[in-house]
Structures are given as structure tokens and as C-alpha cells.
Amino acid sequence: MMRSVKRANLAPLIATTLVLTAIAALATLSIARNDAEAGNGATHTVFVNNSVFCGTAGSGCSQPYSIQINPGDTVQWPDGQAGTLHTVTECTGDGTGCPAAGGFDSGFKTDPPSGYLTRSFPDQGTFFYFCQVHGTSMRGTITVGNPTTPTPSLTSPPTASPSPAPTATATPTPSPSQTATPAPTLSGRSDVNCDGQTDGDDVLALLLHSAAGPGPSAAPQGANGCAPIGSADGNSLKGDLNCDGLVNARDALVALHGWAGLPISGLPEGCLGP
């Protein structure tokens, strides 16, 4: 009976011991998390004064107020002067992109007893922040470690495009100069107007002879014994250039071709032509 009572009295004690152990474990875990968040490095203080961030409370510092810390260090922003509303808000880029989406932000506070913000910086980089109440005239910079300056990419010198090989311009072959075709040397039967030349005037004389009708035509005046058109000239008639025994427009056409240097076709074999 006594043994049963003792066991019953021990149960609350065991339960209490388990609860205390769990609370201690949770407290230890919470402290470990806070240590991890705060980092294991040094703590740096930036006071939030009435219109500036500064390393000392109440003093004026030129803005932006810049500090350099090591990775793992912590920065705390306590209240430096009473009576003014401020924020500690992260910016992007060179500090002009304020506030930064997802960046650290204390929210709007006036004389907070525990300060505005405490934050650890485990990674290298440069962080910009400002006060949302006072704008970029109240701002600061935190440089963590020695962030590497982006190395400018080596730009290869522009490759010179090969100049196109000069295209050989074909020198135009000079076409043979068109020399005037000399008037053909025609027989005496072609000089029907007896002026000593065989030319268009003889063609005209033959045409006029054809228009006047058959029969011999008188030689031009002053021709000094020139035989008239249609008179016998050896074995043929004077002006009978196509050897058909007649003096007419066909002979004028033969004379025209001969005078122009054009080929004459259809003449009988052995005909002297013009």
C-alpha cells in the first residue's frame, strides 16, 4: 500500500521535470537562432538623430554616413535624439531606389526604447538605407568586407573586316571604229549623169529616165561627149546595171545599193553590176 502511494506522488514531479527540460531546450534553441541571426562578429552603432545618421548621438554628420564592417558583424540603430519620427529603410542600387522591395525596414518609429533596428550582415556587399520621413537627405551606407569591384570585361579590339579585293573592271574592248564605207568604184555604166562620180545623183538620173519612158536620154549639158543613158556601152546599155537589157527603176535600185555599199543580190552570172 505504501509502495503504491509513493509511485503516485512521483508522477507530477516527473511531468514537471519534463516540462522544464523542454522549456530550457526551446530557450537554448531560441538563443542559438538569435546568435545566428546577429552573427558572431562585432556590433557597430549608428545613431538615428533628428535629421542625420551618425556615429554619435546628437551630433551632425554629413550624409550619407558610411561605415565598413566585416562579414558576420551586426549593426544596431539606437535612438540618438528624442522627439522625431524616423525609419531605417534599405534602398537598392546606388541608394536611389528607395525603399527596396524585400529589404530591411524598421517601420515608422519615434524614440523606440529598444532602438530602431538591429541587423547582422553575413555576406559581402554594399547596402544603402535612408529615412522615409526625411528622404535621401538622411541616408547611410554599409560596406561589408571588400566587395569586389566588377572587372570590366576585356573588349576585344574590333576585327578589321577584310577589304574586298578590288574587282577588276573589264576594259571594254574598243569596237572597231565605223569608218565610212567609201563609195564603190562602179563601172562607167553607172555614171549615168556624166559628172565623173557615182553617187545619189546617178540614182536620181536613173529614176528620172525610168519616169520619162523608154528611149535614150540626152547627156547633161556640158558633159563633153558623154554617152546618153541607154546608149550602147560595149556589150551592154549604159545604165543597165542589172543586165536585163533594160534601163529602168530596177537599175536605180542596184545603183542605190552599190553607192551605199550594200550587197546586191539577184544579178545574173557574169553581170558586172554597178
Beta strands, then each sheet from edge to edge (+ up, - down):
strand 1: 43-45
strand 2: 47-48
strand 3: 53-54
strand 4: 65-69
strand 5: 73-77
strand 6: 85-86
strand 7: 89-91
strand 8: 109-110
strand 9: 117-121
strand 10: 125-131
strand 11: 135-144
strand 12: 232-233
strand 13: 236-237
sheet 1: 1+ 5+ 9-
sheet 2: 2+ 3-
sheet 3: 4+ 11+ 10- 7+
sheet 4: 6+ 8-
sheet 5: 12+ 13-
end
